[in-house]
Amino acid sequence: MQLFDWVILIVTLLFIVIYGAWKTKGSKNVEDFILGSNETPWHIVGLSVMATQASAITFLSTPGQAYHDGMGFVQFYFGLPIAMVVICVTFIPLYHKYKVYTAYEYLEKRFDLKTRSLAAILFLFQRGLGTGLTIYAPAIILSAILGWNLTYMNIIIGVLVIIYTFSGGTKAVNVTQKQQMFVIMSGMLITFFLILHYLPNDMTFTSALHIAGANDKMNIVNFSFDPEEKYTFWSGITGGFFLALAYFGTDQSQVGRYLSGKSVRESQMGLIMNGLLKVPMQFFILLTGVMVFVFFQFNPVPLNFNPNNKAMIEKSAYKGEYNALEKKLGDLSEDKKVINLLYIDQLNQDYDNPILRKELVALSNKEKDLRDRAKEIILKADSNSETNDKDYVFFHFILNYLPKGLIGLLLAVIISAAMSSTASGLNALASTTAIDIYKRNVKEEKSERHYLYATKFFTLLWGVIAILFACIGTLFENLIQLVNIIGSIFYGTVLGIFLVGFYIHKVQSKAIFYSAVISQITIFIIYYYAIYIFPSGEEKLGYLWLNFIGAMLTIVISLLLQWTIFRKQKAITA
């Protein structure tokens, strides 16, 4: 980090915070604070929806995911465009028809208070946890690589978000996310083209894709029916569809974004924009990770990208054993470079040499074996070490190969992404707590200003809770891996409640409430016995399927319970 990088980073972040607080200060009532007075145009709705989902993990983990496993992760998003259409046709018109502040307010109108409260509590639990993770996950990576104090990082990110979210509510979130998306996409585009520029001079983009393909990084679609496969076409189009339907249709952090739209049509256009752009955006981020992989075919690469592990090994009795593996990797890297240059030369002559392709695969397998042996040494030195280094790959490239100024911009990208997701989370948590829990249970009549202040207070409270959770995050293991799993555990049940409410009119409150409780308990059990107790990569069920199972369980059990209730009532009247 040079002085210029610090200037770029600080100026970018301060501009976003100050602009957001200044532009949106002075909310007059709850509607203004939570719904932004329904003045948001469709393109801002679309950008806000995209920025809410694009957390810092997206820009740290996704390139690393592609570096290790290739483009297959894009299948995770295959169900998203279909979900956008369903939400536009069903969810948005109903939310606007009932003039709700939160998604869960609809459930009381359709069912009863306890069903609304159950859904709101499930949301508060998983989103409260998730918001803490959106702060903690990037903070732990930044602190590990840059040597910054982790607690200070958590507090800085949290406080920056609280300032403008407390000041302007939904308007502030929407306004700042426009600036954040500009910073994020500018930084990623510049980085992508710089990677291509850094590749050997006689190497074309097509040649780079060939090298990636030879190493099995370009396998985009997997039609396997194996439930143990995490990312397949079928899990994406079903589990991914249900996850997207639940997240964008029932999670207040997203629902709040398009409820602020000027009209039903503006909200719908914003979501369609997200549906059209989200998959290409994720494809591009994954492709950036693949290009980082190609780049490291010609440049030195560490045995493990997590600098904490290297520092720990240097102080352990296994230093010599680890250094021996590093030397082998260095020799292997030289061999890789030679073979890849020969392969490029053949490609330039329009000949895809199968012998060289086999050699590339063999060298990649040797490198993987060295990395696996290094992980074993790391665990011998410290059994609590996190050997999964996917989240550190992209950042290693940024710090070691990008020019001055761009490092500051990429740091601003990561922190901006963390801020955008955290701001949406705080805004949604405060809105749900104030409207669905506090206001609904207050017996006395209170003024609009009272509820405005209450919502602001809950924004501050949840901000402090999120920071505290991030600060004690080191008490838990593998938090970063939980980011995508947390939603899948809870979303299916909540989505099932909404789907029954929207489409199955015969099911009433008692049946849906108990079916949701049974479904959620069942999902906890399935998660524990099919995923949690197995080491990473050995799970018996891809976590995306939890969304589908949870929704289906809620629907089927509610129908069975309603049929049972109906039979009992019929027997009594007879």
Buried (B, 14 or more C-beta within 10 A) or exposed (E): BEEBBEEBBEEBBEBBBEBBBEBBEEBEBBBBBBBBBBBBBBEBBBBBBBBBBBBBBBBBBBBBBBBBBBBBBBBBBBBBBBBBEBBBEBBBBBBBEEEBBBBBBBBBEBBBEBBBBBBBBBBBEBBBBBBBBBBBBBBBBBBBBBEBEBBEBBBBBBEBBBBBBBBBBBBBBBBBBBBBBBBBBEBBEBBBEBBBEBBBEEBEEEBBBBBBBBBEBBEBEBEEEEBEBBBBBBBBBBBBBBBBBBBBBBBBBBBBBBBBBBEBEBBBBBBBBBBEBBBEBBBBBBBBBBBBBBBBBBBEBBBBBBBBBBEBBEEBEBEEBBEEBBEBBEEBBEBBBEBBBBBBBBBEEEEEBEEBBEBBEEBBEBBEEBBEBBBEBBBBBBEEBBBBBBBBBBBBBBBEBBEEBBBBBBBBBBBBBBBBBBBBBBBBBBBBBBBBBBBBEEEEEEEEEBBBBBBBBBBBBBBEBBBBBBBEBEEEEEBBBBBBBBBBBBBBBBBBBBBBBBEBEEBBBBBBBBBBBBBBEBBBEBBEEBBEEEEEEEBEBBBBBBBBBBBBBBBEBBBEBBEEBEEEEEEEEE
